[in-house]
Amino acid sequence: MPNPHTATQTGLRLPNEKNQYEVTEDELPVHCPLAGTSLWNSHPQVYIAFDSHGWGKCPYCGAEYQLKA
């Protein structure tokens, strides 16, 4: 059953439509799926942990996140 809060909204991103994302420090903390994504057909929201090289990966969908300076 669609989430009544996002199922009828327009302009939302498709969940997991890309496999790699670049994010900035201004966007921290980062969670997957990203804000503005239709949530009714995606995995549970999880916060992304970044390593010392600024790289993180979603444990659910495998999307990769790169923190750019």
N, CA, C and O atoms as a GROMACS GRO file, in nm:
protein
  276
    1MET      N    1   0.084  -0.118   0.000
    1MET     CA    2   0.000   0.000   0.000
    1MET      C    3   0.089   0.124   0.000
    1MET      O    4   0.181   0.133   0.081
    2PRO      N    5   0.064   0.219  -0.089
    2PRO     CA    6   0.145   0.340  -0.095
    2PRO      C    7   0.136   0.423   0.032
    2PRO      O    8   0.032   0.426   0.099
    3ASN      N    9   0.245   0.491   0.064
    3ASN     CA   10   0.247   0.582   0.177
    3ASN      C   11   0.159   0.702   0.142
    3ASN      O   12   0.185   0.768   0.041
    4PRO      N   13   0.057   0.733   0.221
    4PRO     CA   14  -0.033   0.843   0.187
    4PRO      C   15   0.036   0.979   0.188
    4PRO      O   16  -0.018   1.074   0.132
    5HIS      N   17   0.152   0.989   0.250
    5HIS     CA   18   0.223   1.118   0.257
    5HIS      C   19   0.306   1.144   0.132
    5HIS      O   20   0.334   1.261   0.103
    6THR      N   21   0.346   1.042   0.058
    6THR     CA   22   0.429   1.064  -0.060
    6THR      C   23   0.372   1.004  -0.188
    6THR      O   24   0.418   1.039  -0.296
    7ALA      N   25   0.275   0.918  -0.180
    7ALA     CA   26   0.226   0.847  -0.297
    7ALA      C   27   0.164   0.939  -0.401
    7ALA      O   28   0.172   0.911  -0.521
    8THR      N   29   0.102   1.049  -0.359
    8THR     CA   30   0.037   1.138  -0.454
    8THR      C   31   0.116   1.265  -0.481
    8THR      O   32   0.070   1.350  -0.557
    9GLN      N   33   0.232   1.281  -0.420
    9GLN     CA   34   0.313   1.401  -0.443
    9GLN      C   35   0.381   1.391  -0.578
    9GLN      O   36   0.420   1.283  -0.623
   10THR      N   37   0.396   1.505  -0.642
   10THR     CA   38   0.465   1.507  -0.771
   10THR      C   39   0.603   1.568  -0.751
   10THR      O   40   0.627   1.638  -0.653
   11GLY      N   41   0.692   1.542  -0.845
   11GLY     CA   42   0.825   1.600  -0.839
   11GLY      C   43   0.922   1.526  -0.749
   11GLY      O   44   1.034   1.574  -0.728
   12LEU      N   45   0.883   1.410  -0.696
   12LEU     CA   46   0.973   1.333  -0.611
   12LEU      C   47   1.068   1.251  -0.697
   12LEU      O   48   1.032   1.206  -0.806
   13ARG      N   49   1.190   1.232  -0.646
   13ARG     CA   50   1.286   1.146  -0.715
   13ARG      C   51   1.244   1.001  -0.701
   13ARG      O   52   1.178   0.962  -0.604
   14LEU      N   53   1.282   0.921  -0.800
   14LEU     CA   54   1.261   0.777  -0.790
   14LEU      C   55   1.362   0.721  -0.692
   14LEU      O   56   1.479   0.762  -0.696
   15PRO      N   57   1.324   0.629  -0.606
   15PRO     CA   58   1.419   0.571  -0.512
   15PRO      C   59   1.526   0.492  -0.585
   15PRO      O   60   1.498   0.417  -0.678
   16ASN      N   61   1.649   0.509  -0.540
   16ASN     CA   62   1.762   0.433  -0.592
   16ASN      C   63   1.777   0.446  -0.743
   16ASN      O   64   1.818   0.351  -0.810
   17GLU      N   65   1.743   0.564  -0.799
   17GLU     CA   66   1.754   0.582  -0.944
   17GLU      C   67   1.898   0.592  -0.992
   17GLU      O   68   1.926   0.572  -1.110
   18LYS      N   69   1.989   0.623  -0.902
   18LYS     CA   70   2.131   0.628  -0.937
   18LYS      C   71   2.207   0.539  -0.839
   18LYS      O   72   2.158   0.508  -0.731
   19ASN      N   73   2.328   0.499  -0.878
   19ASN     CA   74   2.410   0.418  -0.790
   19ASN      C   75   2.519   0.496  -0.720
   19ASN      O   76   2.579   0.447  -0.624
   20GLN      N   77   2.547   0.619  -0.768
   20GLN     CA   78   2.652   0.701  -0.709
   20GLN      C   79   2.601   0.844  -0.692
   20GLN      O   80   2.535   0.899  -0.780
   21TYR      N   81   2.634   0.900  -0.577
   21TYR     CA   82   2.593   1.036  -0.546
   21TYR      C   83   2.713   1.112  -0.490
   21TYR      O   84   2.792   1.056  -0.414
   22GLU      N   85   2.726   1.238  -0.526
   22GLU     CA   86   2.823   1.326  -0.464
   22GLU      C   87   2.747   1.418  -0.371
   22GLU      O   88   2.645   1.474  -0.408
   23VAL      N   89   2.797   1.432  -0.249
   23VAL     CA   90   2.733   1.516  -0.149
   23VAL      C   91   2.836   1.610  -0.091
   23VAL      O   92   2.956   1.583  -0.097
   24THR      N   93   2.790   1.719  -0.034
   24THR     CA   94   2.878   1.816   0.029
   24THR      C   95   2.861   1.812   0.180
   24THR      O   96   2.765   1.753   0.230
   25GLU      N   97   2.952   1.875   0.251
   25GLU     CA   98   2.943   1.879   0.397
   25GLU      C   99   2.817   1.950   0.444
   25GLU      O  100   2.766   1.922   0.552
   26ASP      N  101   2.767   2.043   0.362
   26ASP     CA  102   2.643   2.114   0.396
   26ASP      C  103   2.523   2.021   0.401
   26ASP      O  104   2.422   2.052   0.465
   27GLU      N  105   2.532   1.908   0.333
   27GLU     CA  106   2.421   1.812   0.327
   27GLU      C  107   2.426   1.708   0.438
   27GLU      O  108   2.335   1.626   0.450
   28LEU      N  109   2.530   1.710   0.520
   28LEU     CA  110   2.543   1.612   0.629
   28LEU      C  111   2.441   1.638   0.738
   28LEU      O  112   2.409   1.755   0.762
   29PRO      N  113   2.389   1.540   0.804
   29PRO     CA  114   2.408   1.398   0.782
   29PRO      C  115   2.331   1.351   0.659
   29PRO      O  116   2.224   1.403   0.629
   30VAL      N  117   2.385   1.254   0.590
   30VAL     CA  118   2.326   1.200   0.467
   30VAL      C  119   2.255   1.069   0.500
   30VAL      O  120   2.308   0.985   0.573
   31HIS      N  121   2.137   1.054   0.445
   31HIS     CA  122   2.066   0.927   0.462
   31HIS      C  123   2.021   0.877   0.326
   31HIS      O  124   2.003   0.954   0.232
   32CYS      N  125   2.003   0.748   0.318
   32CYS     CA  126   1.956   0.682   0.196
   32CYS      C  127   1.823   0.616   0.230
   32CYS      O  128   1.814   0.544   0.330
   33PRO      N  129   1.720   0.636   0.152
   33PRO     CA  130   1.712   0.719   0.034
   33PRO      C  131   1.722   0.868   0.070
   33PRO      O  132   1.692   0.908   0.182
   34LEU      N  133   1.765   0.948  -0.028
   34LEU     CA  134   1.784   1.091  -0.007
   34LEU      C  135   1.652   1.163   0.014
   34LEU      O  136   1.546   1.112  -0.021
   35ALA      N  137   1.660   1.281   0.072
   35ALA     CA  138   1.541   1.365   0.091
   35ALA      C  139   1.478   1.393  -0.046
   35ALA      O  140   1.549   1.406  -0.146
   36GLY      N  141   1.348   1.403  -0.050
   36GLY     CA  142   1.278   1.429  -0.174
   36GLY      C  143   1.252   1.305  -0.258
   36GLY      O  144   1.216   1.316  -0.375
   37THR      N  145   1.272   1.188  -0.198
   37THR     CA  146   1.251   1.062  -0.268
   37THR      C  147   1.117   1.002  -0.226
   37THR      O  148   1.078   1.009  -0.110
   38SER      N  149   1.049   0.944  -0.322
   38SER     CA  150   0.927   0.872  -0.293
   38SER      C  151   0.962   0.752  -0.204
   38SER      O  152   1.038   0.664  -0.246
   39LEU      N  153   0.907   0.747  -0.084
   39LEU     CA  154   0.948   0.647   0.012
   39LEU      C  155   0.863   0.520   0.012
   39LEU      O  156   0.904   0.419   0.069
   40TRP      N  157   0.749   0.523  -0.048
   40TRP     CA  158   0.659   0.409  -0.036
   40TRP      C  159   0.713   0.283  -0.106
   40TRP      O  160   0.670   0.173  -0.072
   41ASN      N  161   0.806   0.298  -0.201
   41ASN     CA  162   0.856   0.181  -0.271
   41ASN      C  163   1.008   0.170  -0.258
   41ASN      O  164   1.076   0.126  -0.351
   42SER      N  165   1.060   0.210  -0.143
   42SER     CA  166   1.204   0.205  -0.122
   42SER      C  167   1.235   0.132   0.009
   42SER      O  168   1.144   0.088   0.079
   43HIS      N  169   1.362   0.119   0.040
   43HIS     CA  170   1.404   0.053   0.163
   43HIS      C  171   1.394   0.150   0.281
   43HIS      O  172   1.376   0.269   0.260
   44PRO      N  173   1.405   0.102   0.405
   44PRO     CA  174   1.401   0.190   0.521
   44PRO      C  175   1.514   0.292   0.516
   44PRO      O  176   1.622   0.264   0.462
   45GLN      N  177   1.490   0.408   0.572
   45GLN     CA  178   1.592   0.513   0.575
   45GLN      C  179   1.707   0.473   0.666
   45GLN      O  180   1.684   0.428   0.778
   46VAL      N  181   1.829   0.491   0.618
   46VAL     CA  182   1.948   0.459   0.696
   46VAL      C  183   2.049   0.571   0.674
   46VAL      O  184   2.064   0.621   0.562
   47TYR      N  185   2.118   0.612   0.780
   47TYR     CA  186   2.220   0.715   0.769
   47TYR      C  187   2.350   0.654   0.718
   47TYR      O  188   2.386   0.542   0.754
   48ILE      N  189   2.419   0.729   0.633
   48ILE     CA  190   2.541   0.682   0.569
   48ILE      C  191   2.662   0.724   0.650
   48ILE      O  192   2.678   0.841   0.684
   49ALA      N  193   2.747   0.627   0.682
   49ALA     CA  194   2.874   0.654   0.751
   49ALA      C  195   2.982   0.669   0.646
   49ALA      O  196   2.990   0.589   0.553
   50PHE      N  197   3.065   0.772   0.660
   50PHE     CA  198   3.173   0.798   0.565
   50PHE      C  199   3.306   0.757   0.626
   50PHE      O  200   3.330   0.777   0.745
   51ASP      N  201   3.393   0.700   0.541
   51ASP     CA  202   3.527   0.662   0.588
   51ASP      C  203   3.620   0.785   0.580
   51ASP      O  204   3.575   0.895   0.549
   52SER      N  205   3.747   0.765   0.608
   52SER     CA  206   3.843   0.877   0.611
   52SER      C  207   3.868   0.936   0.473
   52SER      O  208   3.925   1.045   0.462
   53HIS      N  209   3.826   0.866   0.368
   53HIS     CA  210   3.842   0.916   0.231
   53HIS      C  211   3.714   0.981   0.180
   53HIS      O  212   3.708   1.022   0.064
   54GLY      N  213   3.613   0.992   0.266
   54GLY     CA  214   3.488   1.056   0.227
   54GLY      C  215   3.397   0.968   0.144
   54GLY      O  216   3.317   1.018   0.064
   55TRP      N  217   3.408   0.836   0.161
   55TRP     CA  218   3.329   0.742   0.085
   55TRP      C  219   3.237   0.666   0.178
   55TRP      O  220   3.278   0.625   0.287
   56GLY      N  221   3.112   0.646   0.136
   56GLY     CA  222   3.017   0.568   0.213
   56GLY      C  223   2.927   0.487   0.121
   56GLY      O  224   2.915   0.518   0.003
   57LYS      N  225   2.866   0.384   0.176
   57LYS     CA  226   2.782   0.295   0.096
   57LYS      C  227   2.658   0.255   0.174
   57LYS      O  228   2.665   0.226   0.294
   58CYS      N  229   2.545   0.254   0.106
   58CYS     CA  230   2.419   0.213   0.168
   58CYS      C  231   2.418   0.061   0.184
   58CYS      O  232   2.441  -0.011   0.088
   59PRO      N  233   2.390   0.013   0.305
   59PRO     CA  234   2.388  -0.132   0.326
   59PRO      C  235   2.266  -0.200   0.263
   59PRO      O  236   2.266  -0.322   0.247
   60TYR      N  237   2.163  -0.125   0.228
   60TYR     CA  238   2.043  -0.184   0.168
   60TYR      C  239   2.053  -0.195   0.017
   60TYR      O  240   2.037  -0.303  -0.039
   61CYS      N  241   2.078  -0.082  -0.049
   61CYS     CA  242   2.072  -0.082  -0.196
   61CYS      C  243   2.209  -0.076  -0.263
   61CYS      O  244   2.220  -0.094  -0.384
   62GLY      N  245   2.314  -0.051  -0.184
   62GLY     CA  246   2.448  -0.047  -0.239
   62GLY      C  247   2.485   0.085  -0.304
   62GLY      O  248   2.593   0.096  -0.364
   63ALA      N  249   2.400   0.186  -0.296
   63ALA     CA  250   2.434   0.318  -0.351
   63ALA      C  251   2.559   0.371  -0.283
   63ALA      O  252   2.574   0.360  -0.161
   64GLU      N  253   2.648   0.430  -0.363
   64GLU     CA  254   2.773   0.483  -0.311
   64GLU      C  255   2.764   0.634  -0.300
   64GLU      O  256   2.707   0.702  -0.386
   65TYR      N  257   2.821   0.685  -0.192
   65TYR     CA  258   2.819   0.829  -0.166
   65TYR      C  259   2.962   0.879  -0.150
   65TYR      O  260   3.040   0.820  -0.076
   66GLN      N  261   2.995   0.987  -0.221
   66GLN     CA  262   3.126   1.047  -0.213
   66GLN      C  263   3.112   1.188  -0.157
   66GLN      O  264   3.039   1.270  -0.212
   67LEU      N  265   3.182   1.215  -0.048
   67LEU     CA  266   3.181   1.347   0.014
   67LEU      C  267   3.283   1.433  -0.059
   67LEU      O  268   3.402   1.404  -0.056
   68LYS      N  269   3.236   1.539  -0.125
   68LYS     CA  270   3.330   1.624  -0.196
   68LYS      C  271   3.360   1.748  -0.112
   68LYS      O  272   3.274   1.800  -0.041
   69ALA      N  273   3.483   1.792  -0.123
   69ALA     CA  274   3.531   1.905  -0.040
   69ALA      C  275   3.481   2.037  -0.088
   69ALA      O  276   3.512   2.141  -0.029
   0.00000   0.00000   0.00000
